[in-house]
Amino acid sequence: MSIGLQSHIWENNTKSILLLAVYPFLILGIVWLCIFSIGQAEPGMIPVSYTYEGPPDSPMGFANMVIANYWPVIVAGVAIWFAFAWFFHTKMIRGLAHSHPVTRKEEPELYNLLENLCISVGMTTPRLEIIESHARNAFASGVDEKSYCVTVTRGLMQSLTRDELEAVLAHELMHIRNRDVRLLIVTIIFTGMIGFAAQLVWSHVRYMLWVPRRSGDGKRGNAAGLFLMIAVILWIGYFVTLFTRFALSRKREYMADAGAVQMTKKPEAMMGALLRISGMDKVPAMPGDVQMMCIENSAPFLGLFSTHPPIEKRIQAISQTTNTPVPDIKPKIRAGGAERFQTPSHAGREVWLPRTRFHRNVKKVWQ
């Protein structure tokens, strides 16, 4: 287990470095394709005199010239974006997940569970945040000890027993120890940049195609076609990065499950937590980039982009490895049960979630 874990950590660190090295070249390639497309669609836009390698007035030659002369600027732009995302990714993730930080005073029992687990393995206690959602999920984020954070949903806290919640927290701590979190943050940061550019260009395409034309504005259709071509190229680049992200090893979840069992010594709690989370993991308004960081992501695209192994297989792996029967989870647990995890503001009563534009008013019962 120790040898396998160290190999997994080494693999994650290596992939992080390789991704950081590959992304500038990927963006240079996307810029080259955009410039080449502009030259193909609007040949008149290519200057007559410039230094290039290729046929006269060649779109390929013009694209080569631009990349040859301006690649330091493009690489510097990538470096600036990465530096910005590195220092401000915490606020970016918080905004995307709609979470808020909590202190020991606000959630003493939850905080104590996390702190005790960290003390047991000798690691610094990460920050703790909560998403006010009925969904049942959790994720870890951050790139170093100062930014590591564990985020859980209110629905998870209300639906799991104390031992099960402890197992989920241990699972997320293992993602931090295994460097899974750092690798995911690296991929999300750069993919987000390409996706943002694609959405920006696509918004211009929709404006040019759908807004009524002014009289004499005969170039709008050509411009829309040009922007559409650029948007397609950017989305191709975006999907290339998606393939890179989804090629990340799914064994990270098996490793985190195994590590959580080893940390808590309670395999039935880890299996019970996965059973309760199954089918209830989708957090309203949470982007797919953040959802793929969670303990469960049940919304893959055609099965090709699955970021997590099926929960059934994860439970089966825990059961077979530890020789522990799969627990019989009851559909409902009495609110006053002694093993139910209690929170100061929601213990022992039903909860109404606020109405938002993403989901209806939902009445929660202990489940």
N, C-alpha and C positions, 0 to 999 in steps of 0.2 A: 504493500500500500504506500509506504514511504517513498520507494523508488518510483512508483507510478505517479505519485503526486509531484515529486520534484521534476519528473520529465514533463508533466503537464504544465507546470509553472514555467519551465524553460521554454517550452513550445509557445506559450502565450507571450512571453517576453520577446521571443524571436519574431513572432507574427506581428507584434506591435511595431517593432523596428522596421520590418519589411513593408508594412502598410504605410508607414510614414515616408519611406523612401520611394514607394511606387506612386503615391497620389500626385506628387508634382508632375511626374511624367504623364499620368492620366489626364491631368488638366491641360498640360501642354498639347496633348493629342486632341482634346476636345476643342481647344482654341484654334488649332490648325484646321480641323474640319469645318469650324464655323467660318473662318476666313476663306477657305477653299470654296465653300458653298456660296458665299457672297460673290466671289469672283465668277462662279458658274452662272449665278442668277443675274448679276448685274455686271457684265464685262466692262462697261464704261467706267466703273468705279475704280478700276486698276490703273494706277499712274503709268504713264508711258515710259518714263525714265526712272529706273531704280536698279539696284544691284541684286541679282537673283541668279539662281541656277535652274535653267529650264527654258523652254521656248519663249520667244517674245510675247509679251502680254499674256503669259500663261497664268491661270489661277493657281496652279500648283507652285509655280515659281514665286508668285507673290506671297503665298502662304509660307513658303520656305524662308523668304526674306524676312517676313515679319517675325517669325519664331526665332530666326538666327540673331536678329537685332534686339529683340525685346524679351527674350527668355529670362534675363535676370529680373526684369520688372514683374513678370508673371510669377516666377518662383518667390520673389519677395512678397507679393500679394498673398500667396499661399501661406508663407511663413507668418505674416501678420495675422491672417485669419486664425491660424492654428494657435498662435500665442494668445490671441483674444479669447478663443474658445477654451484654451487650457486654464486661463485664470478666471473665466466667468462661466464655465460649464455648469457649476452648481446652481447658479441662478437660472440658467437656461433650462436645465432639467426640472427644476422646481416649477418654472412657469409652464412647461409642457405637461407636467404631471398634475398641476394644480394642487400641490402639497404645501404644507406649512410646518415649520420646525416646532418641536415641543420640548419642554424641559422636564427634569425629574419632578418638579413641583406639580406640573400639570398632569403627567402620566407616571406616577411613581412606580406602579407595579410593572408596567411595560419597560420602563427604563431600567429597573432593577434586574429584570430577566436578561436584558441585553448586556448590562454591565457584568453580571455574574458569569455569563458565558465568556465574555472577553477576559475576565480575570482567570478563568479556568484554563485558558490556552495562552495566556501571557501576551495579549494584544491590546492596543489602545482602543478604548471604546469609541466607535464612530458616532456621529451626530444621528439624531432620531427625528424623523418627520412622519406626518400622517396625511393621508388623502381622505377627505370626507366623502366617501363613496360607499354604497351598499355592496360593491364588488369585493371579492376575496382574492387579494393578491399582495405581493410585496416585491421589492427589488432593492439592490444595493447600487450605489454610484460613487464616483470619485476616482482620482488618479494617484493620490498620496494620502498619508495619514491625516493631513490637515483638512482634506476635502472628502474623505470617506464618509458615507451616509447610508443608513438603512431606512427605507420608507415602507410603511405598511398602510393598508386601507382600514377604515373604521369597520367595514363589514367583516374583514378578517378577524379583527379583535373581538367582535361580537359573536362570531360563529364558531370559533375554535376553543377547545379547552386550554388550560394553562400549559400542559405538557406539549400539546400540538403547536401552540404559538411559539413556545420555546424552540421547538424543532425547526420551525420556519425561520426564526431569527438566526439559529445556528447555520441553516442552509445559506442564508445571505452572507453571514460572516465568512463562510467557506469560499464564496465567490470573491470576497475581498482578499483572503489569504492566498487563493490560487491565481490571483491577477486576472481573473475573468473580467472583472469590472473595468480595469484599465483598458483591456483590449476592446471591449464593447464601446467605451467612450471614444476611443480613437477612431473607430469605424463610423460611429454616429456623427461625430463632428464634421468629418470631411464629406460624407455622403450628404449631410444637411446642406453644405455649401453648394454642391452641384444641383441638388434638388431645388434649392431656392432660386438659382439662376434659371433653371428650367421653368419653374412656375412664373417667374417674372416675364420671360419671353412669351410664354403661353398667354399671359394676360394681355399682352400687346396684340397677339394674333386675334384673340376674341374681340378686342375693341375694334380692330380694323375690319373684321369680317361682319360684325353685327351692328356697328353704329352706321346709320344711314350716310351715304356718300354725299359730299357737297357737289354742286354742279362744277363740272370741269375737273374734278379730282379723279383723273384716270389712272393715277399711279398707285392708288391705295391697294387695289387688288394685287399688283406685283409686289408691293411692300409686304402685304400680308403673307403672300406665298414665300417671300424671303424669310420672314420671321418664323413662319411655320417650319421651314426647313431647318432653321437654327434650333427651334424648340425640339424637333425630332432628334437632332443630333445630341442635344443636352440630355434628353430623356434616355437616349441610348447609353450615354455615359453614366447616367444615374443608375440604370439597370445593371450596367457592368459592375458598379460598386455594390449593388444589391447582391449580385452573385458572389462577390468577394466576402460580404458579410455573412451570407447564408452558408458559405463554405466553412464557416467557423465550426469547430467540432461540437456536435451535440452531446458529446460525452461529458461536457462541463456540468450538465445537470446531474448526470449519474455520479460524478465526482463530488459535487456539492451535497447530494443526498447521502452518499456514503460518509462524507465528512461530518455531516450533521448527526448521523446515527452514532458515529464514533465519539462525537463531542458530548452528546446527551445521554448515551447508553440506553436510548428508548426507541427502538425501531418501530414499535407499534404506534408511537406518537407521530413519527414522520409519515408513515403510511396513512394514518387517520387524517392528518392535515391535508395530504394530497387528495384523499377521497372527498373531503369537504370543499376543497378548492375547485375540483373538477366541474366544469360547466358553469362556474360562477366567477370566472377570472376576469372577464372583460370590464375594464374601467371606462365609463363613458367619457368621451372627448380626449382620451389618451392616445397620442399618435403611435403608429406602429413601431417607430424607432425606440420609444420608451417601453412599449409592451414587450418587445423582444428581450428586454433586460429583466422582466419579471420572473417569478418562480414558475409561472405557467403562462403560455401564450397559445390559446386555442383557435387562433384565427389565421392559419397559414393560407397562402395563395396557391390553390390547386394541388396542395400537398408538396409542391416543389420547393417552396420557400419556408418550410417548417423550421422554426428556430429551436424547438424543443421536442424531445422524444415523447411519445404518447404516455400519459400518466399511468395507464395500465401496465406498460412495460417497466416504468420506474418503480411502481409498487411491487411488481413481480420480482424485479432485481433485488429489492430490499428484503423481500420475504425469503427468497431462495438463499441469499448471501448470509442472512442472519438466522435462518431456520426458524422464522417467526411467522405464525399464521396471520393472514390478512385480517385486521380487526373488523368486527361487525358494527358498522356505523349506523346508528339509529337516525331516522329522518328528522326527529325533533328531540331536543334535550330540554328538560325542565329549566326554566330561567333561574330558579333558586338552587340549582345543583351546586354542590360544594366544589366540583372540579371546573366549573365554568369560569373562564377568565373574566374578571370584572374590571371595569374602568370607572373612574370616579363620577363621570358625567352621564354614563349610560347603563349602569349596572341595574339589572333586574327590572327593566321596563322596555316597552316597545319604543322604537325610534322612527321618527318621520324625517326623511331626507328632504332638503329644500328643493323646490321646483326650479329647474333650469331649462334652458332651451335644448338640452341634450337628452333629458330623460324626465319621465313623469314623477309625480309625487309618489314615493314608494314607502309602504308601511312594512317595517321589518319585524319579524318575529324570530325568536330563538330557533335556529335551524342547524 
